[in-house]
Structure formats: C-alpha cells, structure tokens
Amino acid sequence: MHRLPSAEAEVAAELADVRPELASRYAAELPGARAAVLTRLWRALAYEPLPWVVRREAGREGLTLCLSDGRRLHGPHADPYATPAYVTAVRLDETSYDDPARLLTDLSVPRGTSFAAELGHSVASLALSRAGQEPHSKEWPRHDWEWEQRVVDGHPFHPNCRSRPGFSVAEQLAYGPEHRAVVTLGPVPARADGCLVTGEWPAGLRDGERLLIPVHPWQAEHVLKRPYEGGMPAHPLMSLRTLALSEGPHVKTALSARLTSSVRDISVYSIGLSATLSDFAETLAARMDGLLHVTRTLGAATADSPDLAAVVRESPQVYAGPGERVVPVAALATTELPESPAWLAEFTRLALTVGLRLLELGVALEAHGQNLLVVLSPNGSPVRLVYRDLADIRVSPARLARHGIPVPELTGRIVTDDVTALRRKLFGSLAAGALASTAGSGAALRAALEAVVRDLPGTVDLAALRDEPLPTKALTLMRLSPGTPGDQWARLPNPLVSEVF
C-alpha cells in the first residue's frame, strides 16, 4: 500500500476531522499537485545557478543535469515559461521520482532538508486548494475579490506556490482566498502617540486617542497572542494578508508567516515611505497618457513593530468605467482571453509600453501578476493598467533628474541608479513573470513579443529586453541559501533569440 509523505498525510488526517467530505477529492488532487510543484522545481533545476549542478546536457529525449557528486538527473526539455504541469516524473540515476519533496531529500544538497519539507507542504496545500473548487461560472465576477479567489494554484513559477507552514488545515480553509472565506479583521487598539502614521488614517479606525489597527486573526492568535472584540468582515485577496472590505478599500495586514519565500510582516520602513510613494506615483501616472493608474495609499500605521501594522489603500475597482472590469493579471489565465494570439499581443503591447516608459523615466515596477491589474473593456479588450503595492518598486534619482522630474525624499533599498537592478526588477516581474504566465509557454510568449517590440520606442532598455537573457529571481536558490541576503537571480533564454521553444 502506498504511504503518503508526511505533509500529505498530516493534511489528510486534519481534513478527516474538519472537512471529511473533502477527503476523497483531496486524495484525487494529490498526483496533479505533485506534478505542478515538480514542474516548478524542474524549471529551477534547469535554469538557476545552483552550485551543485555542474553541467546541463540537452538531447533528443530531454535534459540531463550532471551533479557535482557524479549522479545524473534526467527529465523532459524545460520550457522556462510554461505554466501547465508537464513534468510528472524525473529520474535520478536509475530511480524515478514523481514527488518533489522526496526528490530534493534524496538529492542531499546543502540546506535541502528544510526546503524539501516546504515542498511537501506546497503539494499538500495545493491539493487542498484544488479539492475545494467548483467550476467557474461563465459570467465574469462582479466583485474585485471574486477575481482574486479564482487564482487557486498560487505563484506560477515558485515551487513553494502553496506552502503555508504554520497554518492548520482549518486555518487554510478559513483564511485562504481560494476557499472563498470571509475573514473578520480585528481592530487592535494602540495609542496614537506611540504609532507612526502616514497619510490620513481613516476616522472609522480611531477611538479617541487610540488607533484601531486591523489585524489578521491568524496574527492575533499566533503572534500577538491577544484577543479582540468586534471586527470587520473582509475577503482575502491573492496575497492572503491583504483583504477587501465589503464595498470598500483594501487593507494590507501584517502576517508573520512564511508564504512562498517571505515572511509577510510590514516594516516600519515601508510605513514611513508609503505616503511619499503614493503621492509620487500619482504624479508619474499623470505622465502615462491615461494608460496607468496607481491605487492610492489612504493611510498607513504601525505601532513601531512589523507585527502590528496595516496599510489602507484604494480598491483598484475605483478605476473601472461603465461596463469595465479590473482584473489581476494572475487571474487572466482563468479566462479564455489569453488563448487569442491577437488579444495576448494587445495586452503585451500595453504592458510593455507602460513598463518601459516608466523605466525610462526612472521607476521600475514590480509588475508581477499580483501587483499588476488590467482594465478590460466591455468586450474584453485591454485598455489600461492599474498598479498596486509600491513597497518594492525601484526609483532611480539620476533618471528622474534627466527627465526633469523632482526626486522624492526616499531612502533605503527602493533607491538605486544601478541599471542592472532596475531592469531586473521590471523585466523579471513583467516579462519573465506576468507576461510569461499569461502566455503559458515560451512559444506563445515569443509570438506576443515579436508582434509588438518592433513598434515600441527604441530605448536602451528595450534593446536589453530584446537581445539579452531575461532575468528572473532564482527562487529555489534563495530558499537553499537562507544566509545570503537579498534577491538572487537566474538568466532565462530570451524568447526573441532562443530557438528552444
């Protein structure tokens, strides 16, 4: 009898207690979840600069990785831009593996044990997420949070696409957007004179001399360990810790749990810059000829702790005209729109026009499928973009000054004139991220890029996008290098140059 790996078995046991009616569907989803995570892991093994992969050999029957200990790992040809799960098994010497956690365990690479456990959680949580799904209605959603809840599989390229360590099955069902939960945010009081506040903190979140900081219930129970009374019903969005109040703004809460790669708290640094960045982004959006809106930060506050902080910002839906829909790019794959090469080219043209124009001016967006939204006309045409969450953009004072744009008072990691850092930020998130995941394959991405790049303004950044390998975060290398600060990067074959696809 086949025994489930530990994470899968743990989830199955908890599910039998809290939602037994989902148990059989969960079991049925496990093979597909393993393939989905293994496909993401194989992309990393094929393209990231992992020190124990000494050589990669492509042949007629697939790709072979030669490891530093003399073993050979064989799998299919790796399309770095493919999102459907196409890797069902790989072979390490003579042993076949269909489970990514077991594969990484048996690779015995430095710091691989903890990452293997994360992969196991990712598989189990992904199967749980898929088990609770019903067929999508052919009608497009009316509410912004309904679009977000359509994104079931998480990050399109990260092997930890659904890893949620520290969350029980009951908590995943109660808080996960894909489970269509309604979450009650707790207003935790903090003395106003002990808080850092930027922007206009909403009057409804004040109680005399105290601020009422919205807190996620998981954070209240596991980190702050303090109860709260009352609360605000809200719908969790893709990031889990950002939620939409009913017919109101979005609230980004601190959530001190590791999801995919990062612990999702809110730094005092980002709170301090939030109002300045929001005002600056509005002035830049005004230069985009109506092609871009940036959601405004209404207020941000922290009780001098990344564990007790919140940001309140506009819903992207305020930028929808009559009959229009504002759709997160990550949710486009749940529609039939990307299946049309003409539509995909039109969307690619819009996204690159905005992204490259901003980069030329001096701002690199982190325009992945969660931060970037597209406004669709009533007939589904992409007409403009909406961007949210400015906390991780990059700003070049030198480029701003070159264009006569006043340089905002910014400090820290956001500020850089390094061309490589600026291009990595935009190209890695937009071209190798949002556009690639929407296209779904290297061939489709190449067709979309070929249709539009010749018509874009000929900047030095466009030349780099057209001719050089595409940067992407080396997400697996980063999880295997916990002592190395900052992002690490891989270089993917450029679809406009490579004949791989």
N, C-alpha and C positions, 0 to 999 in steps of 0.2 A: 504494500500500500504506500502511495506517495505521501510523504510527510511535508507539510507546509513549512517554509522557512519561518523563523521566529516572529518577525514583524507581521507577516501574513497570518500566522496562527493567532497571534495576540489580538489582531483586529477581528478575526473571525470569532474568537471567544467573547470579546466585548460586544460584538454585534449580536451574538446569540442572546445576550442579556437585554440590550436596549432596543434593538430593532430586528427581532428574529425573522420578520417577513422579508428582510433584505438579504438574508444569509445565502440563499441559493443564487441570487443574482450576483452577489459579491464573488462567490466562488467561480461563477461563469466568466466574470470580467478579469480574473487574475491573469490568464495567459496573455490577453491583449495588453494589459497594463505592464507586464514584464517586457513584452516586445516594444512598447512605447518608450520605456525607460532605457532598454538596451539599445534602441536606435539612437537615442540622445547620447548615450555613453560611447557608442561606436564612433559617432561624429567626433567626439572629444579625443578618443584614442587615435583616430586617423589624422587629425589636424593640429592638435595642441602640442606645444613644445615640451612634452613630458620627458624628463631626463633619462628614464629607463627604456624608452623606445629609441633604438639606435639607428634603425633604417626602416623604410616603408617600401614595399615592392608591389607594384600593380601588375596584375596579369589578366589573362582572359577570364579566369574563374573567380576573380575578386581581388582583394587586397590582403597582403600578408605583412604583419608587423614583426620585425626582428627585435627581440628584447635583449637587454644587457646581460641576462643570465643564460643566454643561448636558446631559450624557448622561442617558439613561433606562434603567433596568434593570427588566425585567418578568419576573414569574414567577407561579406559582399563589397562591391565597389561602393565607396562612401560619397553620397551627394551631400555636401555640407549645408544645402539649403532645403533639403527635403523635410517635410513635416509629417506626412503619413508614416506610420510604423512599418518599416520594411525589413528590419533585422530581427528575425525570430530566433536565431542561434548563431554563435561563433564557436570556433574550435581552437583550444589552447593545446598545442601539440596534437595528441590523439583524443582529447576529451572535449565533448561538446557541451556548451553552456547555453541555456535559454533564460537563466536568471542572472540579472546584472549584479546583484549583491554577492552571489556565490562566485561569479567570475572574478570580481575585484578581490574577494577574500583569498582566492587561490592564486591570484597574481602576486600576492605577498609583497606589495610595494610599500615604501615608507609611508606611514600615516594612512594606509589604506583601510585598516580595520574600522575606524570610526566612519569613514566615508561609505564603506560597504553597508554599515548599519543605516546610514541616511538613505542609501539607495533602496534598502529593504522597506523603510518607511514610505519612500516615494511610491513604490509599487503598490503597497497595501492601501495607502491613502487614495491613489489614483483609481484603483479598483473600487474602493468605497464610493468615490465621487461619481464614477460611471454607473454604479449599481442603482443610484437613486434617481436616474434621469428618466424623464418621459419624452416622447417625440416632440420636437419643436412644432409649434403652430405655424402654419403658413403665413399667418398675419404677423407683421412686424410688431415688436414690442412698443408700447406707448410710453413706458417709464424708462428713465436712464438706467436704473438699477436692473431692470429686466434684461437689457443688453449684456450687462456685466455678468449676470448669472448664467448666460449661455456658454461662457468660457469655462469648460469643465476640466480640461487637461492641464491647465496652468502654463508655465513657461514653455514656449515651443521648442527650445533647444537645450535647456538645462536638465541634466539627469535627475536633479532634485526638484523636478517640476511640481511635485505634490508633497514633498517632505514636510511634515508638520510635527516634529518631535516636541513632546511636552503637551500635546493635545490628545485627550482621550477620544474614543470613538463618539461618545455622547457630545463632547465639545466640538468635534468636527461637524457633526450633524447640526448642532445648534448655532454655529458661527460661520460655517463655510458658505460663501455666496452661491456655489453650485448646488447647495442643498436648499436654496430659496428660503433661508432663515430670515426671521425678523429678530433683531438683536436690540436689547434695551441698554442704552448707554447710561452710565451712572454719573450724575453731577457731583463730583467730589469737591468740597469747598477748600479754598486756600486763601489766605489773607492777601489782598491786593498789593499791599506794600511790601510783600515778600516775593512777588512774582515779577517776571519780565514779560511785558505785554507790548506787542507791536500791532499797528493798525487799530481798528475800532472794535474792541471786544464787544460782542452782542449784549444789548441790555438784558435780554432774556436769560443770559448766563451770568448774571450778577445777583448777589444777595447782600445788599448794603455794602459793607467794606470788604466783602469777600467775592472772589471769582468762583464760579462753578465750572470746573474743568471737566469736560466729558471724558469718561474713562471707559474703556472696553471691559466687559465683565470678566474676561479671562485675565486681564491685567489686574483688576481689582482683587480677584481671588488669589492668583498665584504670585504676584509681585508686590503689590501694595498691601495685600492682606488686610483690607479694610472694607467693611460693608458700606452700602449707600442706600438711601431711600429715594423712592420715585425713579424717574428716568425718562429717557426719550427713545421711543421706538425708531429704529433705523434699519436700513437694508445694506448689508455688507457688499462692497464692490470687489473688484478683482484682487486688490492688494490685501484683502481681509481686514486690515486695520483701518481702512477708510470706508466710511458708511454714508449713505444718503438719507438725510432726514426726509420724512414724507413731505413732498411738495416744497422742499426747502433746500438749504445749502448742503454741502458735503463736509464731513468732519473727519479729519485725519487724526487718529488717536495713537498714543504710544502703545506698542505691543512688544514687550521684551522677550520675544521668542524668535528662534532662528527659522526663517522661512526661505526656501531655496538657499541663498548664500548668507543673508544678512540678518542681524538682529534688528527688529523694526521699532526701535525707540525713536524719539525726536530730540535731536541735540539742541542744547542752548544756543549753539552757533547758528543753526538754521532758523530758530525762532527770531534771533536778533536781526537776521538779514531779510526776513520774509516780507516785510512791508516795503523795504527799499527795492527788492527784486520785483515785487508786484507792480510798483509804480514804474520802474524801468521797463518792464515787459510791455506795459501798456503803450509807452512811447515808441517802442520798437514795432509793435503790432500795427501802429498807425502808419508805418512806412511800407506795409505789405500790400497795399492796394486792395484791401478788403479780403485777402486770401487767408488771413490768420487772425484768430482771436486767442487771447490767453486768459484763462479764468483768474479772476481777481482774488487775492487773499483778503478776506474781510477782517480777520483778526487772528492773532496767534498768541499763545500764552504758555509759560512754563513756570512751575513752582521751583525754579532753579534745579531741575532734575530731568534727565531724559526719560525717566519712568513716569513722570506726571506732567504731561504737556499735551497740547492739542492745537490744531490749525483748522480754522473755519474758512472755507472758500466757496466761491460760486459753483453752482452746478453748471456743467457745460451746456445743459439744455437751454439756458438763457440766450444762447446764440443761434437757436433754431428759428427759422422763419416759418410762415404758414405752410403746413404740409411737409416740412423738412424733418429729418431725423439726424441726431448727433450720435454717431456710433463709434465706440472704441475700435481702433484698428484691429486689435486682437479678436474682436467679435465678428469681423468681416468673414472669417472662414466659416462661420455658421450660416452664412447666406450663400446664394448662388452667384453673387456678383463677381468674385474673382475668377470664376470659370470662363468668363468672357475675356479674351485677349485684349479687345478694344477697351473694355472697362478698366482692366488692370493697367494698361498703358496710360489711360487718362488719369487714374489715381497716382501712378508713379510720377507722371509729369507734374501734378500738383504738389506732391510731397517733396520732390527734388527742387522744384522752383522755390518753394518757401525755405526749405532747409539750407540750400546753397546760398540763397540771398542773405539769410541771417548770418551764415558763416562768414560770408564776405564782409558784412558789416562788423562782425566781431563777437557773435554769440553762437555757441554750439549747443543745440538742444540735445537732450537725451530722449530722442523721439522713438522709443520702442512702442510696442503695441498697446501698452497700458497707459502711457502718458499722452499718446497722440490719438486724437479723435478726428473723424471726418464728417462733415456735414453733407448729407445726401439730399438731393432734390426730391420732389415727389415721385419722379420716375427713376430714382436710384443713381443719378449721376453725381460724382463727387464735385462739390462746388467750392468748398473752402475747408480749412483745418481749424481745430481747436486744440490748444496745448494746455496741460495742467501739470502742476507739481514742479516748481522751479528749483527745488532744493539741490539738484545735482547737475545743473547746466554748467557750462564753462564760458567765461567772459574774458575777452582779450582787450585790455586797455589800448594797446597800440593800434589795433584795427579800428576800434571805435574812434580814436583820435584822428586817424587817417581820413575818416568819413565825416569828421566834424560833429560827432555825437558826444555829448557830455558824458564823462566817465562817472558812473555812480560810486558811492562810497561803499566799496565791497572789500572784504579781506578773505584770507584763507584759501581753501582748495578751489573755490569757484574761479579765482582769478588766475589766468595764465596767458602768456603770449606764445607758448610753445605750439608750433604748427602741428606737430605730430599728435599732441594731446587733444587739440581742438578737433582735428579730423577723426581721430579715434572715437571721440565722444559722439560725433554726428554719424559718421559712416558705420560705426559698429552698431549703433542703435537703430538707425533708419534703414540703410541699405542691407546690411547683413542681419538685421533684426526684423523691423516692421514690414519692409517690402518683401524680404525673403519669405517670411512666414505667411504673408498674404498670398504670394505666388505659389508657394508649396513645393517648388522644385527648382533646381538650377536652370533647367531649360526654360521654364516659364519666366523666371526672373530675367534671364538673358534676353528673351523676346521683348519683355516690357522695357528694359533698359535700352535696347537697341532702337526701339521705337521713339525714344524721347531725347536721348543725350545729345544727339546732333543739333537739336533745336534750342538747347539751353545756352545761356550766356557763357562764353568761353573763358572762365576764370581758371586760375592755377589750381583751385580746389577741384573743379570739375575734371581737369586733366588728371589729377591724382585719383579721383574716383573712377575714371575711365580706364586708366592704364596700370594701376598698381594693385597688388593683392588687397582684398578687403579685410580690415581689422575686425576682430570680434573678441570679446572677453573670453579668456581661457578659463571657463567656469570650473571645469574639473581640476585643472592645475591649481586654481585658487583654493579649492576645498582640500587639496592634498598638500597645500603649503600654508598652513594656518599661521605660521610665524612670519610670513612675508607680508608687509603692509601694502595697502593699495591694490589697484587692479593689475592683473597680468593679462597679456594679450597673445592671440594667435593670428596668423595670416591665412586667409582663405583664398582659394583660386578665384580670380575675378571672372565672373560670367561673361564679360565682354572680351576676354582674352583667352580663357581656357577652353579647350575642346573636350573637357572631361564629360560634360553633360550631354 
